[in-house]
Amino acid sequence: MKWSVPLGLAIVLAACGGKSDDKKNDASPSPSASASASASPSPSPSPSPSPSPSASASTAALKEGFKLYDNAEYKLRMQYPTTWTVQDSIPGVVAAFLSPVEDDKDTFQENVNLVVQDLGGQEVTLEQYAEASQQQLKQLITDYKLISSATSTEDGVHYMEYTGKQGQLSLHWEQATVLDAGKAYVITYTAAPESVDKYADTVAEMVDTLESYE
C-alpha cells in the first residue's frame, strides 16, 4: 500500500533508550511501528485495557503512586508512575514515559511511548496500517522478528509484538494501535528482553488510564 502521509510519522522513535541523562547513548530513539503490543497470549502491555481514547471528559481518580500527564494539544490524558520521567520533545512522539535508572549497570530505561498520527483523510483498516508498518520495521530494525500481529474484534485494537536490535541493544517491543476519527493512536512499550515482565503490570495500568477529552 502506498501512503501519501510519510510513514516516518507512523514509524515513531519508540525507545528513548539509555539513561535519560545520556543523550549520546547508542540506544537513542529506536523505531516503533504504527501498531504493536501483542495479540495472542503474549505479554502485551495489557490484554484487556484498550488504548483507544475514551469519550470521557473527566479523569478517573489518580492511582496511588501515579501522577497525571495531560496534553492539551491532543486532548489526551494518561497516568504514569511518579518515579518515571516524561519526554515530550521527541519528533513524531506525543510523549515518552521512561522508567527510573536502577544503578550504573542499568543501560536501558524501559519506556512507554504515545503517538498520534493524522492519516490525511485516507481510509485504511487496522490490518493495512499494521502491514505497512511491519514492512518499514524490517528496514529499520536489525534482526527484526515479528512475534505476533492480530486485531481484537472485541475492542477494535491491533496488537503487535516484535524483537530486534538497535545499535548494540537487543530490544523487545509490544504495541497497540487503534484508528479513530481519521487518526491512528499508537501506544508502545519497549524493554530489554530480560525486563519485559518487570514493568508489564505497570504498563497495563498506564494504558488503562489513557483517555481523550473535549
C-alpha positions in Angstrom: 0.0 0.0 0.0 1.3 3.4 -0.9 0.9 6.0 1.8 0.5 9.7 0.9 1.4 10.5 4.6 5.0 9.6 5.2 5.3 6.5 7.3 8.1 8.4 9.2 5.2 9.6 11.3 3.9 6.1 11.9 7.3 4.6 12.4 7.9 6.5 15.6 11.0 6.5 17.7 9.8 4.2 20.3 12.6 3.6 22.6 14.3 6.6 24.3 17.0 4.1 25.1 19.8 4.5 27.5 19.8 6.8 30.5 17.8 10.0 30.3 20.9 12.0 31.2 22.9 10.4 28.4 21.7 11.9 25.2 24.6 10.4 23.2 23.8 6.9 24.2 23.9 4.4 21.4 20.3 3.4 22.2 18.8 6.7 21.1 15.2 6.5 20.0 14.5 3.2 18.4 11.8 2.8 15.8 8.4 1.6 16.7 5.7 0.9 14.1 2.2 2.0 13.9 0.9 -0.9 15.8 2.4 -3.4 18.4 1.7 -4.9 21.8 0.8 -8.4 21.5 -2.3 -10.0 20.2 -2.3 -13.7 21.1 -1.3 -14.8 24.5 1.8 -12.7 25.0 3.0 -10.2 27.5 1.4 -7.3 25.7 1.0 -4.1 27.8 -2.5 -5.1 28.6 -4.7 -7.9 27.4 -7.9 -6.2 28.3 -7.4 -2.4 28.8 -7.8 -0.8 25.4 -5.6 2.1 24.4 -8.3 3.6 22.3 -9.2 7.1 23.5 -12.3 7.1 25.7 -15.1 9.6 25.2 -15.0 10.6 28.8 -14.3 14.3 29.5 -13.3 13.6 33.1 -10.2 11.9 34.5 -10.5 8.9 36.8 -9.1 9.2 40.3 -5.4 9.2 40.4 -4.0 5.8 41.2 -1.7 5.6 44.2 1.8 6.3 43.3 0.8 7.8 39.9 0.6 11.3 38.6 -1.3 12.8 35.6 0.1 13.6 32.1 -2.3 16.0 30.3 -1.7 17.1 26.7 -4.0 20.0 25.8 -2.9 20.0 22.1 -4.0 16.4 21.5 -6.6 16.4 24.3 -5.2 13.3 25.9 -4.5 12.3 29.5 -2.7 9.3 30.9 -1.5 8.5 34.4 2.1 7.3 35.0 4.2 6.4 38.0 5.7 9.2 40.0 9.1 7.6 39.7 9.1 7.8 35.9 10.0 10.8 33.8 8.4 12.3 30.7 9.9 13.5 27.5 7.7 15.4 25.1 10.2 16.9 22.7 10.9 13.8 20.6 9.8 14.4 16.9 6.7 12.4 16.0 6.0 11.3 19.6 3.4 13.0 21.8 5.1 11.8 24.9 7.6 9.2 26.1 7.5 7.9 29.7 10.8 6.5 31.0 11.3 4.1 33.9 13.8 5.1 36.5 17.5 4.2 36.2 18.2 1.5 38.8 22.0 1.5 39.0 25.2 2.0 37.0 24.6 -1.3 35.2 21.2 -0.2 34.0 21.9 0.7 30.4 18.4 0.9 29.1 15.3 2.6 30.5 12.1 0.7 29.7 9.6 3.1 28.4 6.1 3.7 27.0 5.5 6.0 24.0 2.3 7.6 22.9 1.9 8.6 19.3 -1.0 10.2 17.3 -0.8 10.2 13.5 -3.1 12.1 11.2 -4.0 9.7 8.3 -4.6 12.6 6.0 -8.1 11.5 5.0 -7.0 8.0 3.9 -9.4 5.2 4.7 -7.4 2.3 5.9 -8.0 -0.7 8.1 -6.0 -1.6 11.1 -4.7 -4.6 9.2 -3.5 -2.4 6.4 -1.9 0.1 8.7 -0.1 -2.7 10.6 1.1 -4.4 7.5 2.6 -1.1 6.1 4.3 -0.6 9.5 5.8 -4.1 9.5 7.3 -3.5 6.1 9.0 -0.4 7.4 10.2 -2.1 10.5 12.0 -4.8 8.5 14.2 -2.0 7.1 14.7 -0.1 10.3 15.4 -2.7 12.9 18.3 -5.1 12.7 17.3 -8.8 13.1 13.7 -7.7 13.2 11.4 -10.6 14.2 7.6 -10.4 14.3 6.3 -12.5 17.2 2.6 -11.8 16.8 0.2 -9.5 15.0 -3.6 -9.6 15.2 -6.7 -7.4 15.6 -9.0 -7.9 18.6 -12.6 -7.9 17.3 -13.7 -7.3 20.9 -12.1 -3.9 21.4 -11.1 -2.9 17.9 -7.4 -2.7 18.7 -4.5 -4.1 16.7 -1.8 -5.7 18.9 1.7 -6.5 17.7 4.9 -7.8 19.3 8.3 -7.9 17.9 12.0 -8.0 18.7 15.2 -6.8 17.2 18.4 -4.7 17.7 19.0 -1.0 17.9 22.7 -0.3 17.9 24.2 -2.7 20.3 21.0 -3.3 22.2 18.6 -6.2 21.8 15.1 -4.9 22.5 11.5 -6.2 22.8 8.5 -4.1 21.6 4.8 -4.5 22.5 2.4 -2.2 20.8 -1.2 -1.4 20.4 -3.0 0.7 17.8 -6.5 2.0 17.3 -7.9 4.1 14.4 -10.4 6.8 15.3 -11.7 9.9 13.5 -9.0 9.8 10.9 -6.1 9.4 13.3 -4.0 6.5 14.4 -3.4 6.2 18.2 -0.3 4.1 19.0 1.0 3.1 22.4 4.3 1.2 22.6 6.1 -0.5 25.4 9.9 -1.0 24.8 12.1 -3.1 27.1 15.2 -5.1 27.2 14.2 -8.8 26.7 15.1 -9.8 30.3 13.0 -6.9 31.7 9.8 -7.2 29.7 7.8 -8.7 32.6 9.2 -6.4 35.2 7.0 -3.4 34.1 4.2 -5.3 32.4 1.7 -4.7 35.1 2.7 -1.0 35.4 2.3 -0.5 31.7 -1.1 -2.2 31.8 -2.2 0.3 34.5 -0.9 3.2 32.4 -2.7 2.1 29.3 -5.9 1.6 31.3 -5.9 5.3 32.2 -5.4 6.7 28.7 -8.4 8.9 27.7 -9.3 11.7 25.4 -11.4 14.7 26.3 -13.1 17.7 24.7 
